Amino acid sequence: MERPPIIVVLGHIDHGKSTLLDYIRKTKIAEGEAGGITQKVSAYEVNHHGKNITFIDTPGHEAFSSMREHGIAAADIAILAVSAEDGVKTQTLEAKNEIEKNHLPYVIAISKIDKPGANPERVKQQLLENSILLEGFGGSVPWAAISAKTGAGISDLLDLLLLVAEVTELKKAQKDETEGFILEARVDSKKGIAAAAIIRAGTLRRGDYLTGNNECFRVRKLEDFLGRDVAELAAGRPALVYGWRAVPAAGARWRASKDKIKVKLPVRPDSPRKLPAEETTGDSNETIAPLIIKADTRGSLEAVKKEIQKLVVPGVKIKILAAGVGAITENDVKLTSAARDAIIVGFNVKTEKAANNLAAKQQTTRAAFDIIYKLSEWLEAELTKRRAVVEIETVLGLAKIIKLFSQTKNKQIVGGLVLDGRIAAGRPIRIKRREALLGAGEILELRQQQSQVGQVEKGKQFGALVKSRHLLAPGDLVEIFQIEKK
């Protein structure tokens, strides 16, 4: 039996991937996304000429590369979107390499042909220069010029996808065992842990036993991509699966069956590495900045960690106390109570009222963002505030005391000669007698030939008002220095 093809949409950021799917679905998902950037993996179904097609939308931002890889692994066919305005970019070629590495057939969508600066012919030439040989130009890669704004060429693109699917002969096997991929996972405060999955083979039913993410459980609830309760979903379709005891890793494989014995054996270990909760970045002799990270999904959490690992703030070492999926809770804030200068950062999550109240009481630094680069900018600024203050001492000059003129309490008027460098008013001094440190003080005023001056150079005599609890004597050496904090 034929099954719906699973399509992944790839390409450079802002090359129209989300807007394309938006037009196909006749919804406004792209406009509702924070900053106009897709920062999650989403799967949708559409119908074209009576045939279903499943689309996976992936983030274009570089931080979400692992999420794109999960989408590619689950797909049958790829669309590589290239803007007719901007042309081929580095990320375009990276996506093309990922497609070829996974041996996926693909279709080129030359997007934004409605833009004033659009030049599809130039884009075709750039594609040829980068070994992407289009149909009609000496190659076999299908292509369509489209506008997600006007709808021009969209029907042609969908026709091409169905044609490629027909050529690749996608089939749905009739068997008891079902298998697929986890695209994303999140914590629903009312329904529990929900995993967005793609069914690659078989039929997933409510009540089936599912093995994945190192656990075996019974599917408690099953929803389609619109969030509607369903009893079963066939191969090629996206699903929301409930019943997990722990948030599964994005990209993890799973299998299911009505027979518990058949799924008891572990799924082959090709899921992404599960990161430990506590990690550190930076060198050993630095200020430690304890950090708690919360995100809406496992994929987002991986992306946020990846961005944080790129931050380099001299003098600061990040220590991740905890990282998880879901809202910022009171327990998260309690974790910071014993950690000095701790930070809580959230991505696409809310902060519970009790957590807000406790954080305000403890004066815990916290913030939540829905755009990943804004999170990085804020965190970098917070880390910069925590940089270790280093005092750097610079010796400015050395002088010899020739005569003590008068002394009142801790203030003395002396005469002397600058032996090296220069001396300056308002600077701290160290007093040495017979090469031993006598004490410290400060030059309050300097005079030269009865005139008040700011500094006196090497080889010149001077008069000075010195503040020190140690009585100066002829022959004492005075070392003038300054301290800078960096």
C-alpha positions in Angstrom: 0.0 0.0 0.0 1.2 3.5 -0.7 1.9 5.8 2.2 2.1 9.6 2.4 5.7 10.9 1.6 7.4 12.6 4.5 9.0 15.9 3.3 11.6 17.9 5.1 12.1 21.6 4.2 15.6 22.9 4.4 17.6 26.0 3.5 19.2 29.2 4.7 17.4 31.2 7.4 14.8 33.6 6.0 14.7 31.9 2.6 10.9 31.3 2.9 10.7 27.8 4.3 8.0 28.6 6.9 6.1 30.9 4.6 6.0 28.2 2.0 4.5 25.7 4.5 2.2 28.5 5.8 0.8 29.0 2.3 0.4 25.2 1.8 -1.5 24.8 5.1 -3.5 28.0 4.6 -2.6 29.1 8.1 -0.5 31.9 9.6 2.0 29.9 11.6 5.1 31.8 10.3 3.7 35.2 11.3 3.0 33.9 14.8 6.6 32.7 15.4 8.8 34.9 17.5 11.1 37.1 15.5 9.9 35.3 12.3 12.3 32.5 12.9 11.3 28.8 13.2 12.8 27.6 16.4 11.1 24.2 16.7 10.4 21.2 14.6 6.8 20.9 13.5 5.1 18.3 11.3 1.9 18.9 9.3 -0.3 17.1 6.8 -1.7 18.5 3.6 -3.8 17.1 0.8 -3.0 17.7 -2.9 -5.1 16.1 -5.7 -6.5 13.7 -3.2 -3.2 12.5 -1.9 -1.7 13.3 1.6 1.8 14.7 2.1 3.5 15.1 5.5 5.8 18.1 5.9 8.5 18.6 8.6 9.5 22.2 9.2 12.9 22.7 10.6 14.7 25.8 12.1 17.1 27.7 9.9 19.2 29.2 12.7 22.6 27.6 13.0 22.1 26.7 16.6 19.4 24.3 15.7 21.6 22.1 13.5 20.8 18.9 15.5 17.1 19.5 15.1 17.5 19.7 11.4 19.4 16.4 11.4 16.5 14.8 13.2 14.1 16.1 10.5 16.3 14.8 7.7 16.6 11.3 9.4 12.8 11.0 9.5 12.1 12.2 5.9 11.7 10.5 2.5 12.2 13.6 0.3 13.8 17.0 0.9 12.9 20.5 -0.4 15.9 22.8 -0.6 14.6 26.3 -0.5 16.8 29.0 -2.2 15.8 32.6 -2.3 15.6 34.2 -5.8 16.6 37.4 -4.0 19.6 36.3 -2.0 20.8 33.2 -3.9 22.9 30.3 -2.7 24.3 30.8 0.8 26.7 28.8 3.0 23.8 27.3 4.9 22.2 26.3 1.6 25.3 24.2 0.7 25.4 22.8 4.3 21.8 21.6 3.9 22.6 20.2 0.5 25.5 18.2 1.9 23.3 16.8 4.7 20.7 15.8 2.1 23.2 13.9 0.0 24.9 12.4 3.1 21.5 10.9 4.0 20.9 9.8 0.4 17.6 11.7 0.2 16.0 12.6 -3.2 15.3 16.3 -3.2 13.6 19.1 -5.1 14.8 22.7 -5.4 12.3 25.5 -4.6 13.5 28.8 -5.9 11.5 31.0 -3.6 10.5 34.7 -3.3 10.2 35.2 -7.1 7.7 38.0 -6.4 10.4 40.2 -4.8 11.7 43.2 -6.7 15.3 42.0 -6.5 14.5 38.4 -7.5 16.7 36.8 -10.2 15.9 33.1 -10.7 18.3 32.8 -13.6 21.2 33.9 -11.4 20.2 31.4 -8.8 20.1 28.6 -11.3 23.6 29.5 -12.4 24.8 29.6 -8.8 23.3 26.1 -8.2 25.1 24.7 -11.3 28.3 26.3 -10.1 27.9 24.3 -6.8 27.2 21.0 -8.6 23.5 21.1 -8.2 22.5 20.0 -11.7 18.9 21.0 -12.4 16.5 19.3 -14.8 16.7 21.1 -18.2 20.2 22.2 -17.4 22.1 19.0 -17.9 21.0 17.4 -14.6 18.2 15.4 -12.9 17.3 17.5 -9.8 13.7 18.7 -10.2 13.0 22.3 -9.4 10.2 24.9 -9.3 10.1 28.7 -9.1 7.7 29.7 -6.4 6.2 32.6 -4.4 4.7 31.7 -1.1 3.1 35.2 -1.1 1.2 34.9 -4.3 1.0 31.1 -4.5 2.8 31.0 -7.9 4.4 27.7 -8.6 3.3 26.0 -5.3 1.0 23.5 -7.1 3.9 22.6 -9.5 6.1 22.0 -6.4 3.6 19.7 -4.8 3.2 17.8 -8.1 6.9 17.3 -8.2 6.9 15.9 -4.7 4.2 13.4 -5.5 6.1 12.4 -8.7 9.3 11.9 -6.8 7.4 9.8 -4.2 5.9 7.7 -6.9 9.3 7.1 -8.5 10.8 6.1 -5.1 7.8 3.7 -4.5 7.1 4.5 -0.9 5.2 1.6 0.6 3.4 0.9 3.9 4.1 -2.6 5.1 1.2 -4.4 6.7 2.7 -5.7 9.9 2.1 -5.8 13.6 5.2 -3.9 14.6 5.3 -0.1 14.1 8.4 2.1 14.1 9.4 5.7 13.7 11.3 8.8 15.0 10.9 11.3 17.7 11.0 14.8 16.3 10.4 16.8 19.5 9.2 16.3 23.1 7.7 18.7 25.6 6.0 18.7 28.9 2.3 19.6 28.9 1.2 20.8 32.4 -2.3 19.1 31.9 -1.6 16.1 29.7 1.9 15.1 30.7 4.9 14.4 28.5 4.0 14.7 24.7 6.4 13.5 22.0 5.9 14.6 18.4 6.6 11.5 16.4 6.8 10.5 12.7 5.5 7.0 11.9 7.8 5.4 9.4 6.2 2.0 9.1 3.1 0.1 10.4 0.2 1.7 12.3 0.4 3.2 15.8 -2.7 2.6 18.0 -3.8 3.9 21.3 -3.0 1.1 23.8 0.0 -0.2 21.9 3.2 -1.0 23.8 6.0 1.4 22.8 9.7 1.0 23.3 12.0 4.1 23.0 14.2 6.4 25.1 15.2 3.4 27.3 11.7 2.7 28.5 8.7 0.6 27.6 5.1 1.9 28.2 1.6 1.7 26.9 0.4 4.6 24.6 -2.1 6.3 26.9 -3.2 9.0 24.4 -2.7 9.6 20.7 -3.4 12.8 18.8 -3.0 13.9 15.2 -1.0 17.0 14.1 -4.1 19.2 14.8 -4.3 17.9 18.4 -7.4 15.8 17.8 -7.8 12.5 19.7 -7.5 9.5 17.4 -7.5 5.8 17.9 -4.7 5.1 15.4 -2.4 6.7 12.8 -0.8 5.0 9.8 2.7 5.2 8.4 3.8 8.5 6.9 1.7 10.5 9.4 2.8 12.7 12.3 1.5 12.0 15.8 1.5 13.3 19.4 2.2 10.3 21.7 1.4 10.4 25.4 2.4 8.0 28.2 6.2 8.7 28.6 7.7 8.6 32.1 10.7 10.8 31.0 11.1 13.4 28.3 12.4 11.4 25.2 15.4 12.6 23.3 14.8 14.4 20.0 15.9 12.1 17.1 15.4 8.9 19.1 14.0 5.8 17.3 11.0 3.9 18.7 8.9 0.9 17.9 5.5 -0.2 19.0 3.3 -3.3 18.9 0.1 -4.6 20.5 2.3 -7.5 21.7 4.4 -6.3 24.7 6.9 -9.2 24.2 7.8 -8.0 20.6 8.9 -4.5 21.8 10.7 -5.5 25.0 14.1 -5.7 23.3 15.9 -2.3 23.3 15.8 -0.1 20.3 19.2 0.1 18.5 21.2 2.9 20.2 21.3 5.6 17.5 19.7 8.3 19.6 21.7 11.5 20.3 23.9 11.5 23.3 22.1 12.5 26.5 24.0 15.3 28.0 24.6 15.2 31.8 22.8 17.7 33.9 25.9 19.4 35.3 28.4 20.7 32.7 31.1 23.4 32.8 32.6 25.7 30.3 35.8 27.7 30.7 39.1 27.4 32.4 39.8 26.4 36.0 41.0 29.7 37.5 37.9 31.7 36.8 34.8 33.0 38.5 32.1 30.3 38.5 28.6 31.3 37.2 26.1 28.6 38.2 23.3 28.3 35.6 19.9 26.6 35.3 18.4 26.1 31.8 14.8 25.4 31.0 13.3 25.0 27.5 10.0 24.0 26.0 11.4 20.9 24.2 14.4 18.6 24.2 15.5 19.9 20.8 15.3 23.5 22.0 17.3 22.5 25.1 20.1 21.0 23.0 20.2 24.1 20.8 20.4 26.5 23.9 23.2 24.4 25.4 25.0 24.5 22.0 24.7 28.3 21.9 25.9 28.7 25.6 28.9 26.5 24.9 30.0 29.1 22.3 30.0 32.0 24.8 33.5 33.0 25.8 33.7 35.5 28.6 37.3 35.9 30.0 37.4 35.3 33.7 34.1 33.4 33.9 33.4 29.7 34.0 29.8 28.5 33.4 28.6 25.6 35.6 25.3 24.1 34.5 23.5 23.1 37.7 20.5 21.7 36.0 18.9 21.6 32.5 15.4 20.4 31.7 12.1 20.7 29.8 9.2 22.7 31.2 8.3 25.9 33.0 10.7 27.5 35.5 9.5 26.2 38.9 10.0 27.0 42.5 12.4 24.0 42.8 14.6 25.5 40.1 14.9 28.7 42.2 15.5 26.7 45.3 18.5 25.0 43.5 20.1 28.5 43.3 19.8 29.3 47.0 23.1 27.7 47.8 24.9 29.0 44.7 26.3 32.5 44.7 25.4 34.7 41.6 23.3 31.9 40.0 21.4 32.5 36.8 18.1 30.9 35.6 17.5 31.2 31.9 14.4 30.0 30.0 13.6 29.5 26.3 10.0 29.5 25.2 8.8 28.7 28.8 6.8 30.4 31.5 7.8 31.1 35.1 5.4 29.7 37.7 4.0 32.3 40.2 5.7 30.6 43.2 9.0 30.6 41.4 8.7 34.4 40.7 7.9 35.1 44.3 10.9 33.1 45.6 13.2 34.5 43.0 12.3 38.1 43.9 12.9 37.3 47.6 16.3 35.6 46.9 17.1 38.3 44.2 17.9 35.5 41.8 18.8 36.6 38.3 16.5 35.1 35.8 15.0 35.8 32.3 13.1 33.9 29.6 13.3 34.5 25.9 11.6 33.3 22.7 14.5 34.2 20.3 17.7 32.2 20.8 20.2 35.0 19.8 18.5 37.4 22.3 19.0 34.8 25.0 22.7 34.5 24.1 23.2 38.3 24.1 21.5 38.7 27.5 23.5 35.8 29.1 26.8 37.1 27.7 26.1 40.5 29.4 25.2 38.8 32.7 28.4 36.7 32.6 30.4 39.9 31.8 29.1 41.4 35.1 30.4 38.4 36.9 34.0 38.6 35.6 36.6 38.3 38.2 38.1 41.6 39.2 41.9 41.5 38.9 44.0 44.2 40.5 47.1 45.1 38.4 49.8 47.1 40.1 52.2 49.3 38.2 55.2 51.0 39.8 55.5 54.6 38.5 58.7 55.8 40.2 61.2 55.7 43.1 62.2 58.7 45.2 64.7 59.2 48.1 63.8 61.3 51.2 66.4 64.0 51.8 64.9 66.0 54.6 61.9 66.0 57.0 60.6 69.6 57.5 57.6 69.1 59.8 55.1 66.5 61.1 51.5 66.8 62.4 49.7 63.7 63.5 49.8 61.4 60.3 50.9 64.2 57.9 54.5 65.1 57.1 56.2 67.6 54.9 59.3 66.2 53.3 61.9 67.0 50.6 63.3 64.5 48.2 64.8 63.5 44.9 63.2 61.4 42.2 65.6 58.5 41.5 63.6 56.7 38.8 60.4 57.1 36.7 58.1 59.8 38.2 56.2 60.6 41.2 52.6 62.0 41.2 50.2 63.5 43.7 47.2 61.4 44.8 49.1 58.1 44.4 49.7 55.5 47.1 53.3 54.8 48.3 55.4 52.1 49.9 58.1 53.3 52.4 61.3 51.3 52.6 64.1 51.7 55.2 67.4 49.9 54.8 65.7 47.6 52.1 62.9 46.6 54.6 59.3 47.6 54.1 58.4 50.1 56.7 54.8 50.8 55.8 52.4 52.6 53.4 51.1 56.0 52.8 49.9 58.5 50.2 51.3 61.7 48.5 48.7 64.4 49.1 50.5 67.3 47.4 53.6 68.0 45.4 55.6 71.2 45.1 58.5 72.2 42.9 60.2 75.7 43.4 57.2 76.9 45.5 54.7 75.9 42.9 52.1 73.1 43.3 52.5 70.4 40.6 50.9 67.2 39.6 54.0 65.2 39.1 57.8 65.3 39.2 60.2 63.5 36.7 63.4 61.6 37.3 66.4 63.7 38.5 64.3 66.5 40.0 63.9 67.5 43.6 60.5 68.1 45.2 58.6 68.9 48.3 55.7 66.8 49.3 52.9 66.5 51.8 52.7 62.9 52.7 50.0 61.1 54.7 51.4 58.1 56.7 51.3 56.8 60.3 55.0 56.0 59.9 57.5 58.9 60.5 59.7 59.4 57.4 63.5 60.0 57.8 66.3 61.1 55.5 67.5 58.1 53.4 64.1 56.4 53.3 63.0 55.2 49.9 59.5 55.9 48.6 58.0 53.7 45.9 55.1 55.3 44.0 52.6 52.9 42.4 49.0 52.7 41.0 46.4 49.9 41.1 44.0 49.3 38.2 41.1 46.9 38.4 40.3 44.8 35.3 
